[in-house]
Amino acid sequence: TKKFSEAISPLETAVKLEPQNPGAHYNLAIALSRAGRKQEAEREFAVHRQMTQKGGPGQESQQATQPENPN
């Protein structure tokens, strides 16, 4: 969990730099969830879901930004 806590700040920066990147939101959601910050994680998962729904913003870049396996 410490690794995930340490990853949160850089992932938040990634989301700020590329707010339309669904992969950035997904990776931040995973890190927040694993760090025990469930409410914040749910918010980021919701943003990711909205962006990746068919025809949603960011859909065209979804394949290029698939997150890596966090394990």
MODELLER restraints for C-alpha pairs under 7 A, 6 or more apart:
rsr = mdl.restraints
at = mdl.atoms
rsr.add(forms.Gaussian(group=physical.xy_distance, feature=features.Distance(at['CA:1:A'], at['CA:34:A']), mean=6.04, stdev=0.5))
rsr.add(forms.Gaussian(group=physical.xy_distance, feature=features.Distance(at['CA:1:A'], at['CA:35:A']), mean=5.32, stdev=0.5))
rsr.add(forms.Gaussian(group=physical.xy_distance, feature=features.Distance(at['CA:4:A'], at['CA:31:A']), mean=4.89, stdev=0.5))
rsr.add(forms.Gaussian(group=physical.xy_distance, feature=features.Distance(at['CA:4:A'], at['CA:34:A']), mean=6.27, stdev=0.5))
rsr.add(forms.Gaussian(group=physical.xy_distance, feature=features.Distance(at['CA:4:A'], at['CA:35:A']), mean=5.73, stdev=0.5))
rsr.add(forms.Gaussian(group=physical.xy_distance, feature=features.Distance(at['CA:5:A'], at['CA:31:A']), mean=6.78, stdev=0.5))
rsr.add(forms.Gaussian(group=physical.xy_distance, feature=features.Distance(at['CA:5:A'], at['CA:35:A']), mean=5.43, stdev=0.5))
rsr.add(forms.Gaussian(group=physical.xy_distance, feature=features.Distance(at['CA:7:A'], at['CA:31:A']), mean=6.65, stdev=0.5))
rsr.add(forms.Gaussian(group=physical.xy_distance, feature=features.Distance(at['CA:8:A'], at['CA:28:A']), mean=6.35, stdev=0.5))
rsr.add(forms.Gaussian(group=physical.xy_distance, feature=features.Distance(at['CA:8:A'], at['CA:31:A']), mean=6.08, stdev=0.5))
rsr.add(forms.Gaussian(group=physical.xy_distance, feature=features.Distance(at['CA:8:A'], at['CA:32:A']), mean=6.69, stdev=0.5))
rsr.add(forms.Gaussian(group=physical.xy_distance, feature=features.Distance(at['CA:11:A'], at['CA:24:A']), mean=6.73, stdev=0.5))
rsr.add(forms.Gaussian(group=physical.xy_distance, feature=features.Distance(at['CA:11:A'], at['CA:28:A']), mean=5.44, stdev=0.5))
rsr.add(forms.Gaussian(group=physical.xy_distance, feature=features.Distance(at['CA:12:A'], at['CA:28:A']), mean=6.68, stdev=0.5))
rsr.add(forms.Gaussian(group=physical.xy_distance, feature=features.Distance(at['CA:14:A'], at['CA:24:A']), mean=6.25, stdev=0.5))
rsr.add(forms.Gaussian(group=physical.xy_distance, feature=features.Distance(at['CA:15:A'], at['CA:24:A']), mean=5.57, stdev=0.5))
rsr.add(forms.Gaussian(group=physical.xy_distance, feature=features.Distance(at['CA:15:A'], at['CA:25:A']), mean=6.24, stdev=0.5))
rsr.add(forms.Gaussian(group=physical.xy_distance, feature=features.Distance(at['CA:20:A'], at['CA:57:A']), mean=6.98, stdev=0.5))
rsr.add(forms.Gaussian(group=physical.xy_distance, feature=features.Distance(at['CA:20:A'], at['CA:58:A']), mean=5.59, stdev=0.5))
rsr.add(forms.Gaussian(group=physical.xy_distance, feature=features.Distance(at['CA:21:A'], at['CA:58:A']), mean=6.20, stdev=0.5))
rsr.add(forms.Gaussian(group=physical.xy_distance, feature=features.Distance(at['CA:22:A'], at['CA:48:A']), mean=5.18, stdev=0.5))
rsr.add(forms.Gaussian(group=physical.xy_distance, feature=features.Distance(at['CA:22:A'], at['CA:51:A']), mean=6.12, stdev=0.5))
rsr.add(forms.Gaussian(group=physical.xy_distance, feature=features.Distance(at['CA:22:A'], at['CA:52:A']), mean=6.87, stdev=0.5))
rsr.add(forms.Gaussian(group=physical.xy_distance, feature=features.Distance(at['CA:22:A'], at['CA:58:A']), mean=6.39, stdev=0.5))
rsr.add(forms.Gaussian(group=physical.xy_distance, feature=features.Distance(at['CA:22:A'], at['CA:62:A']), mean=6.45, stdev=0.5))
rsr.add(forms.Gaussian(group=physical.xy_distance, feature=features.Distance(at['CA:23:A'], at['CA:65:A']), mean=5.14, stdev=0.5))
rsr.add(forms.Gaussian(group=physical.xy_distance, feature=features.Distance(at['CA:23:A'], at['CA:66:A']), mean=5.57, stdev=0.5))
rsr.add(forms.Gaussian(group=physical.xy_distance, feature=features.Distance(at['CA:23:A'], at['CA:67:A']), mean=5.39, stdev=0.5))
rsr.add(forms.Gaussian(group=physical.xy_distance, feature=features.Distance(at['CA:25:A'], at['CA:44:A']), mean=5.55, stdev=0.5))
rsr.add(forms.Gaussian(group=physical.xy_distance, feature=features.Distance(at['CA:25:A'], at['CA:45:A']), mean=6.98, stdev=0.5))
rsr.add(forms.Gaussian(group=physical.xy_distance, feature=features.Distance(at['CA:25:A'], at['CA:47:A']), mean=6.89, stdev=0.5))
rsr.add(forms.Gaussian(group=physical.xy_distance, feature=features.Distance(at['CA:25:A'], at['CA:48:A']), mean=5.69, stdev=0.5))
rsr.add(forms.Gaussian(group=physical.xy_distance, feature=features.Distance(at['CA:26:A'], at['CA:44:A']), mean=6.63, stdev=0.5))
rsr.add(forms.Gaussian(group=physical.xy_distance, feature=features.Distance(at['CA:26:A'], at['CA:45:A']), mean=6.07, stdev=0.5))
rsr.add(forms.Gaussian(group=physical.xy_distance, feature=features.Distance(at['CA:26:A'], at['CA:48:A']), mean=5.80, stdev=0.5))
rsr.add(forms.Gaussian(group=physical.xy_distance, feature=features.Distance(at['CA:27:A'], at['CA:67:A']), mean=6.36, stdev=0.5))
rsr.add(forms.Gaussian(group=physical.xy_distance, feature=features.Distance(at['CA:28:A'], at['CA:44:A']), mean=6.94, stdev=0.5))
rsr.add(forms.Gaussian(group=physical.xy_distance, feature=features.Distance(at['CA:29:A'], at['CA:41:A']), mean=4.30, stdev=0.5))
rsr.add(forms.Gaussian(group=physical.xy_distance, feature=features.Distance(at['CA:29:A'], at['CA:42:A']), mean=6.91, stdev=0.5))
rsr.add(forms.Gaussian(group=physical.xy_distance, feature=features.Distance(at['CA:29:A'], at['CA:44:A']), mean=5.06, stdev=0.5))
rsr.add(forms.Gaussian(group=physical.xy_distance, feature=features.Distance(at['CA:29:A'], at['CA:45:A']), mean=5.67, stdev=0.5))
rsr.add(forms.Gaussian(group=physical.xy_distance, feature=features.Distance(at['CA:30:A'], at['CA:41:A']), mean=6.80, stdev=0.5))
rsr.add(forms.Gaussian(group=physical.xy_distance, feature=features.Distance(at['CA:32:A'], at['CA:38:A']), mean=6.64, stdev=0.5))
rsr.add(forms.Gaussian(group=physical.xy_distance, feature=features.Distance(at['CA:32:A'], at['CA:40:A']), mean=6.63, stdev=0.5))
rsr.add(forms.Gaussian(group=physical.xy_distance, feature=features.Distance(at['CA:32:A'], at['CA:41:A']), mean=5.07, stdev=0.5))
rsr.add(forms.Gaussian(group=physical.xy_distance, feature=features.Distance(at['CA:33:A'], at['CA:41:A']), mean=5.19, stdev=0.5))
rsr.add(forms.Gaussian(group=physical.xy_distance, feature=features.Distance(at['CA:50:A'], at['CA:56:A']), mean=6.53, stdev=0.5))
rsr.add(forms.Gaussian(group=physical.xy_distance, feature=features.Distance(at['CA:51:A'], at['CA:57:A']), mean=5.05, stdev=0.5))
rsr.add(forms.Gaussian(group=physical.xy_distance, feature=features.Distance(at['CA:51:A'], at['CA:58:A']), mean=5.59, stdev=0.5))
rsr.add(forms.Gaussian(group=physical.xy_distance, feature=features.Distance(at['CA:51:A'], at['CA:59:A']), mean=6.44, stdev=0.5))
rsr.add(forms.Gaussian(group=physical.xy_distance, feature=features.Distance(at['CA:52:A'], at['CA:58:A']), mean=6.66, stdev=0.5))
rsr.add(forms.Gaussian(group=physical.xy_distance, feature=features.Distance(at['CA:52:A'], at['CA:59:A']), mean=5.33, stdev=0.5))
rsr.add(forms.Gaussian(group=physical.xy_distance, feature=features.Distance(at['CA:52:A'], at['CA:62:A']), mean=6.95, stdev=0.5))
